[in-house]
């Protein structure tokens, strides 16, 4: 504040209420049409605002951001952090349209901020930029990207501050998952619609070759390298939850001292550890070789270490703040955790689509996110009480004349494939260990199977209860 007061700007001072509250103070006090944001550890290129304004002038965008690069001279640790994963980077849907622009280089029209009510104060240190981008896109319109609107952004200059930053990002992910459950998969991993761009991006091992787009007979104007989207097996080792799976495999290997067949999980854990290390080395090489950092240097192996450390920090931030695979999404008055048929009579009927929209809105009002079935699905929507089970609903309508209808809802719990495989596998191994006279291994494996069954049954009971309560509001039982 003392430094800022030396310059001809209006300085607004408030008590510390978090980052989002401060951003709201800024845009409400400003008077211009476009509100631009930059962080206190960044400084802009002289033409930064000109390039942002040019995108607003040439396109129908309600927000615009640009890239952020690390300046030279911050020291070797900051250079290593710049090459590490987890930095503030843009997510692009195309060259000009963004899904996310980082908070150190973003701007919005005042009208867009007013339309969405500004930044959500629950995001005190991070996550505010992701949330505001999603809300602007959902409620107002597109967010643009200008590759020329550059800011120079200092990276963390120690491993300790990098660890704290990544833990904070994990906390922000937990907050975002509660507010945007539709953006996250069952294990709590964010599913971006666009591609992530920036230095230090974690990439899977190159199992598949890239494709060169050159057009028919070489007619393409620019020959570009295209990489197919990564599948589950390639993406899984990039997730923080991969470390949890590694711990499970190591734990099963330790049970091999009680029952030798489980020692084979030691080979699995070793292979998983090898994949993790190989991916970290590959990611470090991809992010450092253009900067002239040799494989034999201390810098390179520091970047490798940061690639290994970053998912652990994110995992810690997620677990401490409730974003873990065994979390409960919502609680409701439980019912029996079995498939159920519910019939509702209505004297005044409505279109089935309208009825389903009413059910979905009622669920949303109680904090449940209902995912709609697709074109080839035989169910209408699904809610997910926890990561191991979803409850699906299907509607059939009988027309009885005079606008009267009989609604028949089929409610069905559906355990996740991974949960079902895990429970069956643990049960089979427990039985085999018991027959082989290994009580310690049998007890541990049976306990894991029972715990999994309990989580599935509990989630099914809460999901069935929520759906029945909402459905029964539509009319009376026949």
Secondary structure, 3 states (H helix, E strand, C coil): CCCHHHCCCCCCCCCCCCHHHHHHHHHHHCCCCEEEECCCCEEECCCHHHHHHHHHHHCCCCEEEEEEECCCCCCHHHHHHHCCCCCCCEEECCCCEEEECCCCCEEEEHHHHHHHCCCCCCCCCCCHHHHHHHHHHHHCCCEEEEEEEEEEECCCCCHHHHHHHHHHHHHHHHHHHHHCHHHECCCCCECCCCEEECCCCCCCCCCCCCEEECCHHHCCCCCEEECCCCCHHHHHCCCCCHHHHHHHHHHHHHHHHCCHHHHHHHHHHHHHHHHHHHHHHHHHHHHHHHHCCCCCCHHHHHHHHHHHHHHHHHHHHHHHCCCCCCCECCCCCCCCCCCEEEEEEECCCCCHHHHHHHHHHHHHHCCCCCEECCCCCCCCEEEEEECCEEEEEEEEEEECCCCCEEEEEEEEEEECHHHHHHHHHHHHHHHHHHHCCCHHHHHHHHHHHHHHHHHHHHHHHHHHHHHHHHHHCCCECC
